[in-house]
Amino acid sequence: MGFLRDISPIRAFGDIKTYWFDQQDHKWRFLLASLAATTTIFAAFFSESGFEVQWKRPEITWVTSFEPGRSDTQIAAENVANQERNDKLEAERLAREEERKAQFRRLAEQLGMDTE
């Protein structure tokens, strides 16, 4: 706790005052230049932020690809056809994946790497 005993806000303020008010005028110029640069950057961000834009509800366009008077048997037939198509696509994807794994295994064997 000896470290915290040596810290004093009054002494810190005195150090800052002594540092800024000694006979070096270039500090004030750099302070003003840095404040101007910071203010310019914040002003640019604030002006680009677009706070003034009011929210409006998005326009939704509904696209339907089904005819409105379909029967339950037509819906079921379409579902079965879509499921078969999805199963076929999944089987093709798995076959491509297995072929790629086999290619990597062959490459690993050629390079003398252990794949297991």
Rosetta constraint file for C-alpha pairs under 8 A:
AtomPair CA 1 CA 5 HARMONIC 6.48 0.50
AtomPair CA 2 CA 6 HARMONIC 6.65 0.50
AtomPair CA 3 CA 7 HARMONIC 6.97 0.50
AtomPair CA 7 CA 11 HARMONIC 7.83 0.50
AtomPair CA 7 CA 12 HARMONIC 7.92 0.50
AtomPair CA 8 CA 12 HARMONIC 6.26 0.50
AtomPair CA 9 CA 13 HARMONIC 6.10 0.50
AtomPair CA 10 CA 14 HARMONIC 6.20 0.50
AtomPair CA 11 CA 15 HARMONIC 6.14 0.50
AtomPair CA 12 CA 16 HARMONIC 6.32 0.50
AtomPair CA 13 CA 17 HARMONIC 6.12 0.50
AtomPair CA 14 CA 18 HARMONIC 6.08 0.50
AtomPair CA 15 CA 19 HARMONIC 6.08 0.50
AtomPair CA 16 CA 20 HARMONIC 6.17 0.50
AtomPair CA 17 CA 21 HARMONIC 5.99 0.50
AtomPair CA 18 CA 22 HARMONIC 6.23 0.50
AtomPair CA 20 CA 27 HARMONIC 7.28 0.50
AtomPair CA 25 CA 29 HARMONIC 6.98 0.50
AtomPair CA 26 CA 30 HARMONIC 6.24 0.50
AtomPair CA 27 CA 31 HARMONIC 6.02 0.50
AtomPair CA 28 CA 32 HARMONIC 6.10 0.50
AtomPair CA 29 CA 33 HARMONIC 6.10 0.50
AtomPair CA 30 CA 34 HARMONIC 6.00 0.50
AtomPair CA 31 CA 35 HARMONIC 6.13 0.50
AtomPair CA 32 CA 36 HARMONIC 6.05 0.50
AtomPair CA 33 CA 37 HARMONIC 6.15 0.50
AtomPair CA 34 CA 38 HARMONIC 6.07 0.50
AtomPair CA 35 CA 39 HARMONIC 5.97 0.50
AtomPair CA 36 CA 40 HARMONIC 6.05 0.50
AtomPair CA 37 CA 41 HARMONIC 6.23 0.50
AtomPair CA 38 CA 42 HARMONIC 6.20 0.50
AtomPair CA 39 CA 43 HARMONIC 5.95 0.50
AtomPair CA 40 CA 44 HARMONIC 6.11 0.50
AtomPair CA 41 CA 45 HARMONIC 6.30 0.50
AtomPair CA 42 CA 46 HARMONIC 6.01 0.50
AtomPair CA 43 CA 47 HARMONIC 6.01 0.50
AtomPair CA 44 CA 48 HARMONIC 6.17 0.50
AtomPair CA 45 CA 49 HARMONIC 6.00 0.50
AtomPair CA 46 CA 50 HARMONIC 7.81 0.50
AtomPair CA 66 CA 70 HARMONIC 7.87 0.50
AtomPair CA 70 CA 74 HARMONIC 6.18 0.50
AtomPair CA 70 CA 75 HARMONIC 6.77 0.50
AtomPair CA 71 CA 75 HARMONIC 6.40 0.50
AtomPair CA 72 CA 76 HARMONIC 6.12 0.50
AtomPair CA 73 CA 77 HARMONIC 6.06 0.50
AtomPair CA 74 CA 78 HARMONIC 6.16 0.50
AtomPair CA 75 CA 79 HARMONIC 6.15 0.50
AtomPair CA 76 CA 80 HARMONIC 6.21 0.50
AtomPair CA 77 CA 81 HARMONIC 6.20 0.50
AtomPair CA 78 CA 82 HARMONIC 6.01 0.50
AtomPair CA 79 CA 83 HARMONIC 6.05 0.50
AtomPair CA 80 CA 84 HARMONIC 6.18 0.50
AtomPair CA 81 CA 85 HARMONIC 6.22 0.50
AtomPair CA 82 CA 86 HARMONIC 6.11 0.50
AtomPair CA 83 CA 87 HARMONIC 6.05 0.50
AtomPair CA 84 CA 88 HARMONIC 6.16 0.50
AtomPair CA 85 CA 89 HARMONIC 6.21 0.50
AtomPair CA 86 CA 90 HARMONIC 6.07 0.50
AtomPair CA 87 CA 91 HARMONIC 6.13 0.50
AtomPair CA 88 CA 92 HARMONIC 6.23 0.50
AtomPair CA 89 CA 93 HARMONIC 6.16 0.50
AtomPair CA 90 CA 94 HARMONIC 6.15 0.50
AtomPair CA 91 CA 95 HARMONIC 6.13 0.50
AtomPair CA 92 CA 96 HARMONIC 6.21 0.50
AtomPair CA 93 CA 97 HARMONIC 6.14 0.50
AtomPair CA 94 CA 98 HARMONIC 6.11 0.50
AtomPair CA 95 CA 99 HARMONIC 6.15 0.50
AtomPair CA 96 CA 100 HARMONIC 6.17 0.50
AtomPair CA 97 CA 101 HARMONIC 6.23 0.50
AtomPair CA 98 CA 102 HARMONIC 6.14 0.50
AtomPair CA 99 CA 103 HARMONIC 6.21 0.50
AtomPair CA 100 CA 104 HARMONIC 6.31 0.50
AtomPair CA 101 CA 105 HARMONIC 6.15 0.50
AtomPair CA 102 CA 106 HARMONIC 6.17 0.50
AtomPair CA 103 CA 107 HARMONIC 6.18 0.50
AtomPair CA 104 CA 108 HARMONIC 6.03 0.50
AtomPair CA 105 CA 109 HARMONIC 6.16 0.50
AtomPair CA 105 CA 115 HARMONIC 6.62 0.50
AtomPair CA 106 CA 110 HARMONIC 6.20 0.50
AtomPair CA 107 CA 111 HARMONIC 6.25 0.50
AtomPair CA 108 CA 112 HARMONIC 6.04 0.50
AtomPair CA 108 CA 113 HARMONIC 4.96 0.50
AtomPair CA 108 CA 114 HARMONIC 7.00 0.50
AtomPair CA 108 CA 115 HARMONIC 6.73 0.50
AtomPair CA 109 CA 113 HARMONIC 5.77 0.50
AtomPair CA 109 CA 114 HARMONIC 7.28 0.50
AtomPair CA 109 CA 115 HARMONIC 7.82 0.50
